[in-house]
Structure formats: structure tokens, C-alpha cells
Amino acid sequence: MLRPSDSSVPPATGGSLPADLPLLDRRGFLTTSGAAAIAALLTTACGGGDGGGPTDAGAPDNNALPTGVTRDGTTLRVDIERVATLRPTNGFVIVGSPATVIVNLGNDQFRAFTARCPHAGCLVSSVSNRRIVCNCHGSTFDADNGAVLVGPALSGLRAFPVAFASETRVLTVNAT
């Protein structure tokens, strides 16, 4: 390892380094730079480092529909009995296209909203205790009306009209 006081090192111009300053040897340099390169690759691969733009990690495939859901343009028809995650009170389903979150509020009361968070365009990820959650940055919305409960989102989720036919247990959502 070389130190500034070694005779093989040319004198520094504009000052000198303290003699006790540790310098990296070849192994230390390669280890440090390799670790930094791996960290940069992992950050990029995981979607970090850019301030958190839209990500749909774990989001439903836009062309695939959950079992029990059919689509005709922007109209969704949901057979409640065939969508297990929507049957219980506080149950929900997220449809990728059109991006829609449908929530069961109980007593045959359903709500539907755009599933795109207005903060950064991520898909919302879950519903718990009548709150719709976006895991990208933590925004939380009221499942009754889509209003923002916790930011950073500044506006709520846009509501879609729903119609529930209790005799057939089919919910129609106009996701426009």
C-alpha cells in the first residue's frame, strides 16, 4: 500500500495529505467499487433511485381478468359469487384494465374507483378497514367515497358508477 510519504509517490501540488490517511489498496478499491456497482444495479432493477415513479409490481395483468369478471369495453360485469376476494365485507378485487378497484362495503353495498393513485400513477394494492392503500408512497383513501385520508396524494380516487342486481348477484361497473 502506498502512502504520500513514500518516495515513489510524486509530491502533491497545493498541499499534502496527512500521513495517517488510509489509502485503498487494489483489493480495497475493487471491493468497494464492486459493491457500489452491485448496489446501483439492484436499485435500478428494483425501481428505486428515481424518486419512485409509477410501478405496477404485483399488479394484475392488463389483459387478464380475475375469474368471475368480464369486460365489454370499459364496462365490467362481476359475478360476486365467483370472485372469492370480493364476497366478504371489506373484500376487494383489482382489475388491471380498465384500472379499477372494487370494494364490498357489506350489506350488498359496493363501490368502484380508479385503481390508479393520483399521486404517481401506481396501482393501489389493498383494502383494509374500509381504506384503500397505495403501497408506492403510502397514500390511503376512504373506501366509501375515494377521498384522501393520508397523503402524499392530494386528490382522491375517481369513483365509477356501479349497479348491483341482487337476484343474480352481478355487479356492473361503468369504468369510464
Contact map, one row per residue, 1 for C-alpha under 8 A:
11100000000000000000001110000000000000000000000000000000000000000000000000000000000000000000000000000000000000000000000000000000000000000000000000000000000000000000000000000000
11110100100000000000001010000000000000000000000000000000000000000000000000000000000000000000000000000000000000000000000000000000000000000000000000000000000000000000000000000000
11111100100000000010011000000000000000000000000000000000000000000000000000000000000000000000000000000000000000000000000000000000000000000000000000000000000000000000000000000000
01111100101000011110000000000000000000000000000000000000000000000000000000000000000000000000000000000000000000000000000000000000000000000000000000000000000000000000000000000000
00111110100000000010000000000000000000000000000000000000000000000000000000000000000000000000000000000000000000000000000000000000000000000000000000000000000000000000000000000000
01111111100000000000000000000000000000000000000000000000000000000000000000000000000000000000000000000000000000000000000000000000000000000000000000000000000000000000000000000000
00001111110000000000000000000000000000000000000000000000000000000000000000000000000000000000000000000000000000000000000000000000000000000000000000000000000000000000000000000000
00000111110000000000000000000000000000000000000000000000000000000000000000000000000000000000000000000000000000000000000000000000000000000000000000000000000000000000000000000000
01111111111000000000000000000000000000000000000000000000000000000000000000000000000000000000000000000000000000000000000000000000000000000000000000000000000000000000000000000000
00000011111100000000000000000000000000000000000000000000000000000000000000000000000000000000000000000000000000000000000000000000000000000000000000000000000000000000000000000000
00010000111110010000000000000000000000000000000000000000000000000000000000000000000000000000000000000000000000000000000000000000000000000000000000000000000000000000000000000000
00000000011111110000000000000000000000000000000000000000000000000000000000000000000000000000000000000000000000000000000000000000000000000000000000000000000000000000000000000000
00000000001111110000000000000000000000000000000000000000000000000000000000000000000000000000000000000000000000000000000000000000000000000000000000000000000000000000000000000000
00000000000111110000000000000000000000000000000000000000000000000000000000000000000000000000000000000000000000000000000000000000000000000000000000000000000000000000000000000000
00000000000111111000000000000000000000000000000000000000000000000000000000000000000000000000000000000000000000000000000000000000000000000000000000000000000000000000000000000000
00010000001111111100000000000000000000000000000000000000000000000000000000000000000000000000000000000000000000000000000000000000000000000000000000000000000000000000000000000000
00010000000000111110100000000000000000000000000000000000000000000000000000000000000000000000000000000000000000000000000000000000000000000000000000000000000000000000000000000000
00010000000000011111100000000000000000000000000000000000000000000000000000000000000000000000000000000000000000000000000000000000000000000000000000000000000000000000000000000000
00111000000000001111100000000000000000000000000000000000000000000000000000000000000000000000000000000000000000000000000000000000000000000000000000000000000000000000000000000000
00000000000000000111110000000000000000000000000000000000000000000000000000000000000000000000000000000000000000000000000000000000000000000000000000000000000000000000000000000000
00000000000000001111111000000000000000000000000000000000000000000000000000000000000000000000000000000000000000000000000000000000000000000000000000000000000000000000000000000000
00100000000000000001111100000000000000000000000000000000000000000000000000000000000000000000000000000000000000000000000000000000000000000000000000000000000000000000000000000000
11100000000000000000111110000000000000000000000000000000000000000000000000000000000000000000000000000000000000000000000000000000000000000000000000000000000000000000000000000000
10000000000000000000011111111000000000000000000000000000000000000000000000000000000000000000000000000000000000000000000000000000000000000000000000000000000000000000000000000000
11000000000000000000001111111000000000000000000000000000000000000000000000000000000000000000000000000000000000000000000000000000000000000000000000000000000000000000000000000000
00000000000000000000000111111100000000000000000000000000000000000000000000000000000000000000000000000000000000000000000000000000000000000000000000000000000000000000000000000000
00000000000000000000000111111110000000000000000000000000000000000000000000000000000000000000000000000000000000000000000000000000000000000000000000000000000000000000000000000000
00000000000000000000000111111111000000000000000000000000000000000000000000000000000000000000000000000000000000000000000000000000000000000000000000000000000000000000000000000000
00000000000000000000000111111111100000000000000000000000000000000000000000000000000000000000000000000000000000000000000000000000000000000000000000000000000000000000000000000000
00000000000000000000000001111111110000000000000000000000000000000000000000000000000000000000000000000000000000000000000000000000000000000000000000000000000000000000000000000000
00000000000000000000000000111111111000000000000000000000000000000000000000000000000000000000000000000000000000000000000000000000000000000000000000000000000000000000000000000000
00000000000000000000000000011111111100000000000000000000000000000000000000000000000000000000000000000000000000000000000000000000000000000000000000000000000000000000000000000000
00000000000000000000000000001111111110000000000000000000000000000000000000000000000000000000000000000000000000000000000000000000000000000000000000000000000000000000000000000000
00000000000000000000000000000111111111000000000000000000000000000000000000000000000000000000000000000000000000000000000000000000000000000000000000000000000000000000000000000000
00000000000000000000000000000011111111100000000000000000000000000000000000000000000000000000000000000000000000000000000000000000000000000000000000000000000000000000000000000000
00000000000000000000000000000001111111110000000000000000000000000000000000000000000000000000000000000000000000000000000000000000000000000000000000000000000000000000000000000000
00000000000000000000000000000000111111111000000000000000000000000000000000000000000000000000000000000000000000000000000000000000000000000000000000000000000000000000000000000000
00000000000000000000000000000000011111111100000000000000000000000000000000000000000000000000000000000000000000000000000000000000000000000000000000000000000000000000000000000000
00000000000000000000000000000000001111111110000000000000000000000000000000000000000000000000000000000000000000000000000000000000000000000000000000000000000000000000000000000000
00000000000000000000000000000000000111111111000000000000000000000000000000000000000000000000000000000000000000000000000000000000000000000000000000000000000000000000000000000000
00000000000000000000000000000000000011111111100000000000000000000000000000000000000000000000000000000000000000000000000000000000000000000000000000000000000000000000000000000000
00000000000000000000000000000000000001111111110000000000000000000000000000000000000000000000000000000000000000000000000000000000000000000000000000000000000000000000000000000000
00000000000000000000000000000000000000111111111110000000000000000000000000000000000000000000000000000000000000000000000000000000000000000000000000000000000000000000000000000000
00000000000000000000000000000000000000011111111110000000000000000000000000000000000000000000000000000000000000000000000000000000000000000000000000000000000000000000000000000000
00000000000000000000000000000000000000001111111100000000000000000000000000000000000000000000000000000000000000000000000000000000000000000000000000000000000000000000000000000000
00000000000000000000000000000000000000000111111100000000000000000000000000000000000000000000000000000000000000000000000000000000000000000000000000000000000000000000000000000000
00000000000000000000000000000000000000000011111111010010000000000000000000000000000000000000000000000000000000000000000000000000000000000000000000000000000000000000000000000000
00000000000000000000000000000000000000000011111111110000000000000000000000000000000000000000000000000000000000000000000000000000000000000000000000000000000000000000000000000000
00000000000000000000000000000000000000000011001111110000000000000000000000000000000000000000000000000000000000000000000000000000000000000000000000000000000000000000000000000000
00000000000000000000000000000000000000000000001111111000000000000000000000000000000000000000000000000000000000000000000000000000000000000000000000000000000000000000000000000000
00000000000000000000000000000000000000000000000111111000000000000000000000000000000000000000000000000000000000000000000000000000000000000000000000000000000000000000000000000000
00000000000000000000000000000000000000000000001111111110000000000000000000000000000000000000000000000000000000000000000100000000000000011000000000000000000000000000000000000000
00000000000000000000000000000000000000000000000001111110000000000000000000000000000000000000000000000000000000000000000111000000000000000000000000000000000000000000000000000000
00000000000000000000000000000000000000000000000000011111000000000000000000000000000000000000000000000000000000000000000111000000000000010000000000000000000000000000000000000000
00000000000000000000000000000000000000000000001000011111100000000000000000000000000000000000000000000000000000000000000011100000000000010000000000000000000000000000000000000000
00000000000000000000000000000000000000000000000000000111111000000000000000000000000000000000000000000000000000000000000001100000000000000000000000000000000000000000000000000000
00000000000000000000000000000000000000000000000000000011111000000000000000000000000000000000000000000000000000000000000000000000000000000000000000000000000000000000000000000000
00000000000000000000000000000000000000000000000000000001111100000000000000000000000000000000000000000000000000000000000000000000000000000000000000000000000000000000000000000000
00000000000000000000000000000000000000000000000000000001111110000000000000000000000000000000000100000000000000000000000000101000000000000000000000000000000000000000000000000000
00000000000000000000000000000000000000000000000000000000011111011000000000000000000000000000011100000000000000000000000000000000000000000000000000000000000000000000000000000000
00000000000000000000000000000000000000000000000000000000001111111000000000000000000000000000000100000000000000000000000000000000000000000000000000000000000000000000000000000000
00000000000000000000000000000000000000000000000000000000000111111000000000000000000000000000001111000000000000000000000000000000000000000000000000000000000000000000000000000000
00000000000000000000000000000000000000000000000000000000000011111000000000000000000000000000000110000000000000000000000000000000000000000000000000000000000000000000000000000000
00000000000000000000000000000000000000000000000000000000000111111100000000000000000000000000000100000000000000000000000000000000000000000000000000000000000000000000000000000000
00000000000000000000000000000000000000000000000000000000000111111110110000000000000000000000001100000000000000000000000000000000000000000000000000000000000000000000000000000000
00000000000000000000000000000000000000000000000000000000000000011111100000000000001000000000001000000000000000000000000000000000000000000000000000000000000000000000000000000000
00000000000000000000000000000000000000000000000000000000000000001111100000000000011000000000000000000000000000000000000000000000000000000000000000000000000000000000000000000000
00000000000000000000000000000000000000000000000000000000000000000111110000000111111000000000000000000000000000000000000000000000000000000000000000000000000000000000000000000000
00000000000000000000000000000000000000000000000000000000000000001111111000011110001000000000000000000000000000000000000000000000000000000000000000000000000000000000000000000000
00000000000000000000000000000000000000000000000000000000000000001001111100011100000000000000000000000000000000000000000000000000000000000000000000000000000000000000000000000000
00000000000000000000000000000000000000000000000000000000000000000000111111111000000000000000000000000000000000000000000000000000000000000000000000000000000000000000000000000000
00000000000000000000000000000000000000000000000000000000000000000000011111110000000000000000000000000000000000000000000000000000000000000000000000000000000000000000000000000000
00000000000000000000000000000000000000000000000000000000000000000000001111100000000000000000000000000000000000000000000000000000000000000000000000000000000000000000000000000000
00000000000000000000000000000000000000000000000000000000000000000000001111110000000000000000000001000000000000000000000000000000000000000000000000000000000000000000000000000111
00000000000000000000000000000000000000000000000000000000000000000000001111111000000000000000000000000000000000000000000000000000000000000000000000000000000000000000000000011111
00000000000000000000000000000000000000000000000000000000000000000000111101111100000000000000000000000000000000000000000000000000000000000000000000000000000000000000000000011110
00000000000000000000000000000000000000000000000000000000000000000000111000111110000000000000000000000000000000000000000000000000000000000000000000000000000000000000000001111000
00000000000000000000000000000000000000000000000000000000000000000001110000011111001000000000000000000000000000000000000000000000000000000000000000000000000000000000000001110000
00000000000000000000000000000000000000000000000000000000000000000001100000001111111000000000000000000000000000000000000000000000000000000000000000000000000000000000000011100000
00000000000000000000000000000000000000000000000000000000000000000001000000000111111101100000000000000000000000000000000000000000000000000000000000000000000000000000000011100000
00000000000000000000000000000000000000000000000000000000000000000001000000000011111100100000000000000000000000000000000000000000000000000000000000000000000000000000000010000000
00000000000000000000000000000000000000000000000000000000000000000011000000000011111100000000000000000000000000000000000000000000000000000000000000000000000000000000000000000000
00000000000000000000000000000000000000000000000000000000000000000111100000000111111111100000100000000000000000000000000000000000000000000000000000000000000000000000000000000000
00000000000000000000000000000000000000000000000000000000000000000000000000000001111111110000000000000000000000000000000000000000000000000000000000000000000000000000000000000000
00000000000000000000000000000000000000000000000000000000000000000000000000000000001111110011100000000000000000000000000000000000000000000000000000000000000000000000000000000000
00000000000000000000000000000000000000000000000000000000000000000000000000000001001111111111100000000111000000000000000000000000000000000000000000000000000000000000000000000000
00000000000000000000000000000000000000000000000000000000000000000000000000000001101111111010000000000001000000000000000000000000000000000000000000000000000000000000000000000000
00000000000000000000000000000000000000000000000000000000000000000000000000000000000111111110000000000001010000000000000000000000000000000000000000000000000000000000000000000000
00000000000000000000000000000000000000000000000000000000000000000000000000000000000001111110000000000001111000000000000000000000000000000000000000000000000000000000000000000000
00000000000000000000000000000000000000000000000000000000000000000000000000000000000001011111000000000011110000000000000000000011110000000000000000000000000000000000000000000000
00000000000000000000000000000000000000000000000000000000000000000000000000000000000011111111100000000011100000000000000000000010000000000000000000000000000000000000000000000000
00000000000000000000000000000000000000000000000000000000000000000000000000000000000011000111110000001111000000000000000000000110000000000000000000000000000000000000000000000000
00000000000000000000000000000000000000000000000000000000000000000000000000000000001011000011111000001110000000000000000000000000000000000000000000000000000000000000000000000000
00000000000000000000000000000000000000000000000000000000000100000000000000000000000000000001111100111100000000000010000000001000000000000000000000000000000000000000000000000000
00000000000000000000000000000000000000000000000000000000000101001100000000000000000000000000111111111000000000000010000000000000000000000000000000000000000000000000000000000000
00000000000000000000000000000000000000000000000000000000001111111000000000000000000000000000011111110000000000000000000000000000000000000000000000000000000000000000000000000000
00000000000000000000000000000000000000000000000000000000000001100000000000000000000000000000001111110000000000000000000000000000000000000000000000000000000000000000000000000000
00000000000000000000000000000000000000000000000000000000000001000000000001000000000000000000001111110000000000000000000000000000000000000000000000000000000000000000000000000010
00000000000000000000000000000000000000000000000000000000000000000000000000000000000000000000011111111000000000000111000000100000000000000000000000000000000000000000000000000000
00000000000000000000000000000000000000000000000000000000000000000000000000000000000000000000011111111100000000011111000000000000000000000000000000000000000000000000000000000010
00000000000000000000000000000000000000000000000000000000000000000000000000000000000000000001111000111110000000011110000000010000000000000000000000000000000000000000000000000000
00000000000000000000000000000000000000000000000000000000000000000000000000000000000001000001110000011111000001111000000000000000000000000000000000000000000000000000000000000000
00000000000000000000000000000000000000000000000000000000000000000000000000000000000001000111100000001111100001110000000000000010000000000000001000000000000000000000000000000000
00000000000000000000000000000000000000000000000000000000000000000000000000000000000001111111000000000111110111100000000000000000000000000000000000000000000000000000000000000000
00000000000000000000000000000000000000000000000000000000000000000000000000000000000000001110000000000011111111100000000000000000010000000000001100000000000000000000000000000000
00000000000000000000000000000000000000000000000000000000000000000000000000000000000000011100000000000001111111000000000000000000000000000000000000000000000000000000000000000000
00000000000000000000000000000000000000000000000000000000000000000000000000000000000000001000000000000000111110000000000000000000000000000000000000000000000000000000000000000000
00000000000000000000000000000000000000000000000000000000000000000000000000000000000000000000000000000001111111000000000000000000000000000000000000000000000000000001010000000000
00000000000000000000000000000000000000000000000000000000000000000000000000000000000000000000000000000001111111100000000000000000000000000000000000000000000000000000000000000000
00000000000000000000000000000000000000000000000000000000000000000000000000000000000000000000000000000111110111110000000000000000000000000000000000000000000000000101000000000000
00000000000000000000000000000000000000000000000000000000000000000000000000000000000000000000000000000111100011111000000000000000000000000000001110000000000000111100000000000000
00000000000000000000000000000000000000000000000000000000000000000000000000000000000000000000000000011110000001111100000000000000000000000000000000000000000000111100000000001000
00000000000000000000000000000000000000000000000000000000000000000000000000000000000000000000000000011100000000111110000000000000000000000000000001000000000011110000000000000010
00000000000000000000000000000000000000000000000000000000000000000000000000000000000000000000000000111000000000011111100000000000000000000000000000000000000011110000000000000010
00000000000000000000000000000000000000000000000000000000000000000000000000000000000000000000011000111000000000001111100000110000000000000000000000000000000010000000000000000000
00000000000000000000000000000000000000000000000000000000000000000000000000000000000000000000000000110000000000000111110011110000000000000000000000000000000010000000000000000000
00000000000000000000000000000000000000000000000000000000000000000000000000000000000000000000000000000000000000000111111111110000000001000010000000000000100010000000000000000000
00000000000000000000000000000000000000000000000000000000000000000000000000000000000000000000000000000000000000000001111110000000000000000000000000000000111110000000000000000000
00000000000000000000000000000000000000000000000000000000000000000000000000000000000000000000000000000000000000000000111111000000000000000010000000000001111000000000000000000000
00000000000000000000000000000000000000000000000000011100000000000000000000000000000000000000000000000000000000000000111111000000000000000000000000000000000000000000000000000000
00000000000000000000000000000000000000000000000000001110000000000000000000000000000000000000000000000000000000000001111111100000000000000000000000000000000000000000000000000000
00000000000000000000000000000000000000000000000000001111000000000000000000000000000000000000000000000000000000000001101111110000000001010000000000000000000000000000000000000000
00000000000000000000000000000000000000000000000000000011001000000000000000000000000000000000000000100000000000000011100011111000000001000000000000000000000000000000000000000000
00000000000000000000000000000000000000000000000000000000000000000000000000000000000000000000000000001000000000000011100001111100000111100000000000000000000000000000000000000000
00000000000000000000000000000000000000000000000000000000001000000000000000000000000000000000010000000000000000000000000000111110000111100000000000000000000000000000000000000000
00000000000000000000000000000000000000000000000000000000000000000000000000000000000000000001000000000000000000000000000000011111000111000000000000000000000000000000000000000000
00000000000000000000000000000000000000000000000000000000000000000000000000000000000000000111000000000010000000000000000000001111111110000000001000000000000000000000000000000000
00000000000000000000000000000000000000000000000000000000000000000000000000000000000000000100000000000000000000000000000000000111111110000000000000000000000000000000000000000000
00000000000000000000000000000000000000000000000000000000000000000000000000000000000000000100000000000000000000000000000000000011111000000000000000000000000000000000000000000000
00000000000000000000000000000000000000000000000000000000000000000000000000000000000000000100000000000000100000000000000000000011111100000000011100000000000000000000000000000000
00000000000000000000000000000000000000000000000000000000000000000000000000000000000000000000000000000000000000000000000000000011111110000001111000000000000000000000000000000000
00000000000000000000000000000000000000000000000000000000000000000000000000000000000000000000000000000000000000000000000000011111011111000001111001000000000000000000000000000000
00000000000000000000000000000000000000000000000000000000000000000000000000000000000000000000000000000000000000000000000000011111001111100111100000000000000000000000000000000000
00000000000000000000000000000000000000000000000000000000000000000000000000000000000000000000000000000000000000000000100001111100000111111111000000000000000000000000000000000000
00000000000000000000000000000000000000000000000000000000000000000000000000000000000000000000000000000000000000000000000000011000000011111110000000000000000000000000000000000000
00000000000000000000000000000000000000000000000000010110000000000000000000000000000000000000000000000000000000000000000001000000000001111110000000000000000000000000000000000000
00000000000000000000000000000000000000000000000000010000000000000000000000000000000000000000000000000000000000000000000000000000000001111110000000000001000000000000000000000000
00000000000000000000000000000000000000000000000000000000000000000000000000000000000000000000000000000000000000000000000000000000000011111111000000000111000000000000000000000000
00000000000000000000000000000000000000000000000000000000000000000000000000000000000000000000000000000000000000000000101000000000000011111111100000011111100000000000000000000000
00000000000000000000000000000000000000000000000000000000000000000000000000000000000000000000000000000000000000000000000000000000001111000111110000011110000000000000000000000000
00000000000000000000000000000000000000000000000000000000000000000000000000000000000000000000000000000000000000000000000000000000001110000011111001111100000110000000000000000000
00000000000000000000000000000000000000000000000000000000000000000000000000000000000000000000000000000000000000000000000000000000011100000001111111111000000000000000000000000000
00000000000000000000000000000000000000000000000000000000000000000000000000000000000000000000000000000010100000100000000000000010011100000000111111100000000000000000000000000000
00000000000000000000000000000000000000000000000000000000000000000000000000000000000000000000000000000000100000100000000000000000010000000000011111000000000000000000000000000000
00000000000000000000000000000000000000000000000000000000000000000000000000000000000000000000000000000000000000100000000000000000000000000000011111100000000000100000000000000000
00000000000000000000000000000000000000000000000000000000000000000000000000000000000000000000000000000000000000001000000000000000000100000000111111110000000111100000000000000000
00000000000000000000000000000000000000000000000000000000000000000000000000000000000000000000000000000000000000000000000000000000000000000000111011111000001110000000000000000000
00000000000000000000000000000000000000000000000000000000000000000000000000000000000000000000000000000000000000000000000000000000000000000011110001111110111110000000000000000000
00000000000000000000000000000000000000000000000000000000000000000000000000000000000000000000000000000000000000000000000000000000000000000011110000111110000000000000000000000000
00000000000000000000000000000000000000000000000000000000000000000000000000000000000000000000000000000000000000000000000000000000000000000111100000011111100000000000000000000000
00000000000000000000000000000000000000000000000000000000000000000000000000000000000000000000000000000000000000000000000000000000000000000111000000011111110000000000000000000000
00000000000000000000000000000000000000000000000000000000000000000000000000000000000000000000000000000000000000000000001000000000000000001110000000000111110000000000000000000000
00000000000000000000000000000000000000000000000000000000000000000000000000000000000000000000000000000000000000000000111000000000000000000010000000010111111100000000000000000000
00000000000000000000000000000000000000000000000000000000000000000000000000000000000000000000000000000000000000000000011000000000000000000000000000010011111100000000000000000000
00000000000000000000000000000000000000000000000000000000000000000000000000000000000000000000000000000000000000000000011000000000000000000000000000110000111110000000000000000000
00000000000000000000000000000000000000000000000000000000000000000000000000000000000000000000000000000000000000000000010000000000000000000000100001110000111111000000000000000000
00000000000000000000000000000000000000000000000000000000000000000000000000000000000000000000000000000000000000001111110000000000000000000000100001110000001111100000000000000000
00000000000000000000000000000000000000000000000000000000000000000000000000000000000000000000000000000000000000001100000000000000000000000000000001000000000111110000000000000000
00000000000000000000000000000000000000000000000000000000000000000000000000000000000000000000000000000000000000111100000000000000000000000000000011000000000011111000000000000000
00000000000000000000000000000000000000000000000000000000000000000000000000000000000000000000000000000000000000111100000000000000000000000000000000000000000001111100000000001111
00000000000000000000000000000000000000000000000000000000000000000000000000000000000000000000000000000000000000110000000000000000000000000000000000000000000000111110000000001110
00000000000000000000000000000000000000000000000000000000000000000000000000000000000000000000000000000000000001110000000000000000000000000000000000000000000000011111000000111100
00000000000000000000000000000000000000000000000000000000000000000000000000000000000000000000000000000000000000000000000000000000000000000000000000000000000000001111100000111000
00000000000000000000000000000000000000000000000000000000000000000000000000000000000000000000000000000000000101000000000000000000000000000000000000000000000000000111110011110000
00000000000000000000000000000000000000000000000000000000000000000000000000000000000000000000000000000000000000000000000000000000000000000000000000000000000000000011111111100000
00000000000000000000000000000000000000000000000000000000000000000000000000000000000000000000000000000000000100000000000000000000000000000000000000000000000000000001111111000000
00000000000000000000000000000000000000000000000000000000000000000000000000000000000000000000000000000000000000000000000000000000000000000000000000000000000000000000111110000000
00000000000000000000000000000000000000000000000000000000000000000000000000000000000000000000000000000000000000000000000000000000000000000000000000000000000000000000111111000000
00000000000000000000000000000000000000000000000000000000000000000000000000000011100000000000000000000000000000000000000000000000000000000000000000000000000000000001111111100000
00000000000000000000000000000000000000000000000000000000000000000000000000001111000000000000000000000000000000000000000000000000000000000000000000000000000000000001110111110000
00000000000000000000000000000000000000000000000000000000000000000000000000001111000000000000000000000000000000000000000000000000000000000000000000000000000000000111100011111000
00000000000000000000000000000000000000000000000000000000000000000000000000111100000000000000000000000000000000000000000000000000000000000000000000000000000000000111000001111100
00000000000000000000000000000000000000000000000000000000000000000000000000111000000000000000000000000000000000010000000000000000000000000000000000000000000000011110000000111110
00000000000000000000000000000000000000000000000000000000000000000000000001110000000000000000000000000000000000000000000000000000000000000000000000000000000000011100000000011111
00000000000000000000000000000000000000000000000000000000000000000000000001110000000000000000000001010000000000001100000000000000000000000000000000000000000000011000000000001111
00000000000000000000000000000000000000000000000000000000000000000000000001100000000000000000000000000000000000000000000000000000000000000000000000000000000000010000000000000111
